[in-house]
């Protein structure tokens, strides 16, 4: 991470690339693997969570050590800092369906 003179933190190139991959995913889900099939560096994931750009989403019952995350509003803003993206949250129809299906009876 780098900081501006005002003290605001900015993601590294690797962090921004990972965050951008969640922009068009239902619920802002962030990938566990890169485009070549390699595992995302856990330090990248932890650093983004620590900055509030990503948030843990759910536990992966198959791989307990893997942290499944989603983008936060702050993460969307740093992943795509264009004026039309800041403060906007994209809700996909799949997001609503998933939440309703997982609702306790």
Steps between C-alpha positions, in 0.01 A plus 500: 500500500612851437393817678443849366631809683150528653548152652237327286594145406487372145507138390805352332467385140442141616236607752318721248503221238347257752236753610405583140417137433212529748335798331286293262443198724172435682527651846850627420652153557877510478689212338713244679715446191667724244445484123771233466346275767746589775379571853466870591773590750339492848697816588312684223167381639588582863632846409180584311285379790711705745443814290124437478509445122384137536300317764484132590182359349463140613705203613598251232405158646721317249815705558497640852810714451361687199349840564203570271451877477282758333560861406392777736391849392852623574639211294281594204621858524870406492452226240327740260547859617300649210244757622202293384615198705567666835214439740310282253424143592406263222237250604451204272176295491708198607591678826137526603424141404798365692407693812138379486600138441741505795251656738423287807152344497 
